Amino acid sequence: VIVKAVADGWLARLAALGIFVLQNGAAALIVRYARLYGPPFNSSVAVLMQEAAIKWPICLLAFALECRGCRSMLYELRDNMVHHPREWLHLMVPAVLYTVQNNAVYYGYSNLDAAIGQVTYQTKILGTALCSVVLLGRRLSPNQWLSLLVLSVGVICAQDLDLGVKHLHAPHPHGGSGKQSASEQRPLLGIVAFLVAALCASVASVYFEMMLKKPPSRHAGCMSSAPASLWLRNLQLTTFCALLAPLPVLMRHDDRARKRGLFHGFGYYAWLCVIWQAGGGLLVAVSIKYADNILRGFAQALAIIVAACGSFIIFDTTLSARFCVGVSLVIGAVCLFGGSSQTPYELMGQLISRAHSMLNWRGTAVEKEPFF
């Protein structure tokens, strides 16, 4: 069975699914925990570190391995920069959007519960679908349009009705008192931050996908019409992200940074956030190679459940009936959007057929089961 699973590629897909669920679900909990109980740190510096210190070296190493040597990589980079300069400039668009998105996510988790933030962030599915229609010319099925409507209703249901300023006085989970236990939380600004992050992620992901599938412009001596390398595109993107990430650091007036340095408050929690968020950005390449839309949809649905359960256990978050209904609608919308059925009629037919098959299997199993 294991050999067959390896041959069919199912082990790689299941591993990718587990990684997606762990990263997406735990990312909300880790960032929220660090912002709530850890020492205060500059989130713009964290974004700079994840782009310049982690993602850029990894993409550079991966592209070097793909080119089978550093010298070949340098020749490839020089040739691409000389003959395709417009493609480098085009990738500044998703780089700017991803920089805004990363900073908005940190701000959102500073003011909103992890479970609500995770659900709100799923509006990126709505933005991605609309951007795919506009930029890539894709056509959505009736079920996909229906899933977007269900998603919007679910996100609205999952929101906290009390959006005023909240003063947290929660005890530290380990018995102490965190430095931010009495900090002000502004849920409305947190929701706005997640909506901005979802919009930026939607446009950036579709634009980056368009650049991945776009064949390079031809020039003298180059007749290849194949799309550029995945790791080359990732290297181009992370290069601009690393160059743009210092701008929020310079524009932000942080008195603690002037007195204690840029890395004030960078303890275990802050560096865990940096590493985890950087790994999430690199998982885009893994998803393109190993996972299809259905698998990513299930991963996002399971990640919402992980974030909700983790918020209930770690932060003692009250999961109201209204929130549970919203989460159920969002999970259903995610699965419906990535499903194979095109219309509600096809979906009902598939559900009835599967239910009939399960009943037949159960009946056969009961007949074959001995009485003694």
C-alpha positions in Angstrom: 0.0 0.0 0.0 2.8 2.4 0.9 4.7 1.6 -2.4 1.5 2.2 -4.4 0.9 5.5 -2.5 4.4 6.7 -3.3 4.0 5.7 -6.9 0.8 7.6 -7.2 2.2 10.7 -5.4 -0.4 10.5 -2.6 2.2 10.6 0.2 3.6 13.8 -1.2 0.1 15.3 -1.4 -0.8 14.2 2.1 2.5 15.6 3.4 1.8 18.9 1.6 -1.7 18.9 3.1 -0.3 18.4 6.6 2.3 21.1 6.1 -0.4 23.6 4.9 -2.7 22.9 7.8 0.1 23.2 10.3 1.5 26.4 8.9 -1.7 28.2 8.2 -3.5 27.2 11.4 -0.5 27.6 13.7 0.6 30.9 12.1 -2.5 32.7 13.5 -1.9 31.3 16.9 1.9 32.0 17.0 1.6 35.6 15.8 -1.3 36.3 18.2 0.5 34.8 21.1 3.7 36.7 20.4 1.8 40.0 20.1 -0.3 39.4 23.2 2.1 37.8 25.7 5.6 38.4 24.3 7.7 41.5 24.6 6.7 44.2 22.1 8.7 44.1 18.9 8.7 46.1 15.7 6.6 44.1 13.2 8.2 46.0 10.2 11.6 44.7 11.3 10.1 41.2 11.5 8.9 41.5 7.9 12.3 42.8 6.8 14.0 39.8 8.5 11.7 37.2 7.0 12.2 38.6 3.5 15.9 39.5 3.6 17.4 37.0 6.1 15.3 33.9 5.3 13.3 33.9 2.1 15.9 35.5 -0.2 18.8 33.2 0.8 16.6 30.1 0.4 15.3 31.2 -3.0 18.9 32.0 -4.1 20.1 28.6 -3.0 17.2 26.8 -4.7 17.8 28.6 -7.9 21.5 27.8 -7.7 20.7 24.1 -7.3 18.3 24.3 -10.2 21.0 25.9 -12.4 23.5 23.2 -11.1 26.1 25.7 -9.8 26.6 29.3 -8.8 28.4 30.2 -12.0 25.5 29.0 -14.2 23.1 30.8 -11.9 25.0 34.1 -12.2 25.1 33.8 -16.0 21.3 33.1 -16.0 20.6 36.1 -13.8 22.7 38.4 -15.9 21.1 37.2 -19.1 17.6 37.6 -17.7 18.3 41.1 -16.4 19.8 42.2 -19.7 17.2 40.7 -22.0 14.1 40.8 -19.8 14.3 44.0 -17.7 10.5 44.6 -18.0 9.7 41.3 -16.2 11.8 42.4 -13.3 9.9 45.7 -13.1 6.6 43.9 -13.4 7.3 41.9 -10.3 7.6 45.1 -8.3 3.8 45.1 -8.2 3.3 41.9 -6.2 6.4 42.8 -4.1 4.7 46.0 -2.9 1.4 44.2 -2.3 3.1 41.4 -0.3 5.0 43.9 1.8 1.8 45.7 2.7 0.1 42.3 3.4 2.8 41.1 5.8 2.7 44.3 7.8 -1.2 44.3 7.9 -1.3 40.7 9.1 0.9 41.6 12.1 -1.2 44.6 12.9 -4.4 42.6 12.5 -3.3 39.9 15.0 -2.3 42.7 17.5 -6.0 43.8 17.6 -8.1 40.8 16.8 -8.5 37.2 18.1 -6.7 34.6 16.1 -9.8 32.6 15.2 -11.7 35.7 13.9 -8.7 36.9 12.1 -8.2 33.6 10.4 -11.8 33.6 9.2 -11.7 37.2 8.1 -8.5 36.5 6.1 -10.3 33.9 4.0 -11.9 36.8 2.1 -8.8 36.5 0.0 -10.6 33.7 -1.8 -13.3 36.2 -2.9 -10.6 38.6 -4.0 -8.6 35.9 -5.8 -11.6 34.7 -7.7 -12.5 38.2 -8.9 -8.9 39.0 -9.8 -8.7 35.8 -11.7 -11.7 36.7 -13.8 -10.4 40.2 -14.5 -6.6 39.5 -15.0 -6.5 35.9 -16.2 -9.9 35.8 -18.0 -11.1 32.8 -16.1 -14.7 31.8 -16.0 -16.2 30.7 -12.7 -18.9 28.0 -12.4 -22.3 28.7 -10.8 -21.1 26.7 -7.7 -18.0 28.9 -7.4 -20.1 32.1 -7.5 -22.4 30.5 -4.9 -19.4 29.6 -2.7 -18.3 33.3 -2.8 -21.7 34.4 -1.6 -21.6 31.8 1.2 -18.1 32.8 2.1 -19.1 36.5 2.5 -22.1 35.6 4.7 -19.9 33.3 6.8 -17.2 35.9 7.4 -19.9 38.4 8.4 -21.4 35.9 10.9 -18.0 35.1 12.4 -17.3 38.7 13.4 -17.6 40.0 16.9 -20.4 42.5 17.3 -18.5 44.5 19.9 -16.0 46.4 17.8 -15.1 49.1 20.4 -11.7 49.5 22.1 -11.0 46.6 24.4 -8.5 46.6 27.3 -7.0 43.2 27.8 -6.1 42.1 31.4 -5.6 38.4 30.6 -3.2 36.5 32.8 -0.2 35.0 31.1 -0.7 31.3 30.1 2.4 30.2 32.1 1.3 31.9 35.3 3.1 35.2 34.9 1.8 38.5 33.6 2.7 39.4 30.0 3.9 42.9 29.2 1.0 43.4 26.8 -1.7 41.9 29.1 -3.2 45.3 29.6 -2.8 46.6 26.0 -5.6 48.2 24.0 -7.2 46.1 21.4 -9.1 47.7 18.5 -11.1 44.9 16.8 -12.5 47.2 14.1 -9.0 48.2 13.0 -7.9 44.6 13.1 -10.8 43.6 10.8 -9.8 46.4 8.4 -6.2 45.3 8.5 -7.1 41.7 7.6 -9.4 42.9 4.8 -6.5 45.0 3.4 -4.1 42.0 3.8 -6.6 39.7 2.0 -7.0 42.2 -0.9 -3.3 42.6 -1.3 -2.7 38.8 -1.2 -5.5 38.3 -3.8 -4.1 40.7 -6.3 -0.5 39.7 -5.7 -1.1 36.0 -6.0 -3.0 36.3 -9.2 -0.5 38.8 -10.7 2.4 36.4 -9.7 0.6 33.5 -11.2 0.2 35.5 -14.4 3.9 36.2 -14.5 4.7 32.5 -13.8 2.7 31.4 -16.8 3.7 34.2 -19.1 6.4 33.2 -21.6 9.4 35.5 -21.7 9.7 38.1 -24.3 11.8 37.0 -27.2 15.0 38.7 -28.2 17.8 38.1 -30.6 19.5 34.8 -29.9 16.7 33.5 -27.7 13.9 31.5 -29.4 12.5 29.9 -26.2 8.9 30.5 -25.5 8.7 28.4 -22.3 7.7 30.2 -19.0 10.5 31.3 -16.7 11.7 29.1 -13.9 9.5 29.0 -10.7 12.5 29.7 -8.5 13.7 32.5 -10.8 10.4 34.2 -10.3 10.5 33.6 -6.6 14.0 35.0 -6.4 12.9 38.1 -8.4 9.9 38.6 -6.1 11.9 38.1 -2.8 14.6 40.5 -4.1 12.1 43.3 -4.5 10.4 42.4 -1.2 13.7 42.6 0.6 14.4 46.0 -1.0 11.0 47.4 -0.1 10.7 46.0 3.4 13.0 48.6 4.9 10.7 51.4 3.9 8.1 50.8 6.6 10.9 50.5 9.1 12.2 54.0 8.1 8.8 55.6 8.0 7.7 54.3 11.3 8.4 56.5 14.3 9.4 54.1 17.0 10.9 55.7 20.2 11.9 52.3 21.6 13.9 51.5 18.4 15.8 54.8 18.8 16.7 54.0 22.4 17.2 50.2 22.3 17.8 49.5 18.7 15.7 47.9 15.9 15.8 44.5 17.4 14.4 45.4 20.8 11.9 42.8 22.0 13.2 40.2 19.5 13.1 37.1 21.7 12.0 33.5 21.0 8.4 34.5 20.1 9.4 37.2 17.6 11.9 35.0 15.8 9.4 32.1 15.7 7.0 34.5 14.0 9.6 35.5 11.5 10.6 31.9 10.6 7.0 30.7 10.5 5.8 33.5 8.3 8.7 33.1 5.9 8.0 29.4 5.6 4.4 30.2 4.7 5.6 32.4 1.9 7.8 29.7 0.5 4.9 27.2 0.7 3.5 28.8 -2.4 6.1 27.0 -4.5 5.2 23.7 -2.8 1.5 24.2 -3.4 2.0 24.8 -7.1 4.1 21.7 -7.5 2.3 19.2 -5.2 -1.2 20.4 -4.4 -4.2 21.1 -6.5 -7.1 23.5 -5.7 -9.1 20.9 -3.9 -6.2 20.0 -1.6 -5.5 23.6 -0.8 -9.2 24.2 -0.1 -9.3 21.3 2.4 -6.1 22.7 4.0 -7.6 26.1 4.4 -10.7 24.6 5.9 -8.8 22.5 8.4 -6.6 25.5 9.2 -9.6 27.4 10.3 -10.6 24.6 12.6 -7.1 24.5 14.0 -7.1 28.2 14.7 -10.5 28.1 16.3 -9.7 25.2 18.6 -6.3 26.7 19.4 -7.9 30.1 20.3 -10.3 28.3 22.6 -7.6 26.3 24.4 -4.7 28.9 24.5 -6.5 32.2 24.7 -9.8 31.1 26.3 -11.7 32.6 23.4 -15.5 32.2 23.6 -16.7 30.4 20.6 -20.3 31.6 20.3 -23.0 29.8 18.2 -22.9 32.7 15.8 -19.1 32.3 15.3 -19.5 28.5 14.8 -22.2 29.1 12.2 -19.9 31.5 10.4 -16.9 29.1 10.5 -19.1 26.3 9.1 -20.2 28.5 6.3 -16.6 29.5 5.5 -15.4 25.9 5.5 -18.3 24.8 3.3 -17.6 27.7 0.9 -13.9 26.7 0.7 -14.8 23.1 -0.1 -17.5 24.1 -2.6 -15.2 26.5 -4.4 -12.5 23.8 -5.0 -15.0 21.0 -5.7 -15.5 19.3 -9.1 -19.2 20.0 -9.4 -20.1 22.9 -11.6 -23.8 23.5 -10.7 -26.0 22.9 -7.6 -27.8 20.2 -9.5 -24.5 18.3 -10.1 -23.5 18.8 -6.4 -26.8 17.3 -5.2 -26.3 14.4 -7.6 -22.9 13.7 -6.2 -24.0 13.9 -2.6 -27.0 11.5 -3.3 -24.7 9.1 -5.2 -22.1 9.0 -2.4 -24.8 8.6 0.3 -26.3 5.7 -1.7 -22.9 4.1 -2.1 -22.2 4.3 1.6 -25.6 2.8 2.4 -24.9 -0.1 0.0 -21.5 -0.7 1.5 -22.8 -0.7 5.0 -25.6 -3.1 4.0 -23.1 -5.5 2.4 -20.9 -5.3 5.5 -23.8 -6.1 7.8 -24.9 -9.1 5.6 -21.4 -10.6 5.7 -20.9 -10.1 9.5 -21.6 -13.3 11.4 -24.0 -13.4 14.3 -21.7 -15.2 16.7 
